Amino acid sequence: MTKVPDNAGPRPRYITPDGERALRDELQYLWKVKRPEVTQAVREAAALGDRSENAEYIYGKKQLREIDRRVRFLGKRLEELTVVNRLPEDRNKVFFGAWVTVEDEEGGEQTYRLVGADEFDLTKGYLSINSPLARALIGKRLDDEVNVRTPEGWKSVLVVGIRYQEPSGDK
């Protein structure tokens, strides 16, 4: 759990089922595929002789440390996360997991999905639930105006679309 800046107490770390699956897939790949490959490369480099001057050996050991660090992080992180695998009762409001379309003051539209901090990716339209815009959108309805502070100053957007996708049932 993370402390909220205003010390309102701990809050859960949410993730979508797709985000959890991506983290589990990464963990599986690192542990079952990548780590054995790098371990074999280190073993082969070590067989070549002097390890202190062997760049392949030194680089391989560094890679193993990085893989192990990421595996430990993912293992701990997956234990801390709360998977949101159900839709909210009121789908006319913006909640975690919603696809929200907003219109800016110039009439430009942008669509975002509100996701956990571990899965945000603006190239896919995934906006972290912890971002100022996402926090301002939570609980809003169609045609609600939202004011949010950005590095460029205050920005106003209008909620013009809200939709949810059914959580995938496969695990």
Secondary structure, DSSP 8 states (H G I E B T S, - for coil): -EE-TT---EE-EEE-HHHHHHHHHHHHHIIIIIHHHHHHHHHHHHTTS-STT-HHHHHHHHHHHHHHHHHHHHHHHHHHEEE--S--S-TTB--TT-EEEEEETTS-EEEEEEE-TTT-BTTTTEEETTSHHHHHHTT-BTT-EEEEEETTEEEEEEEEEEE--------
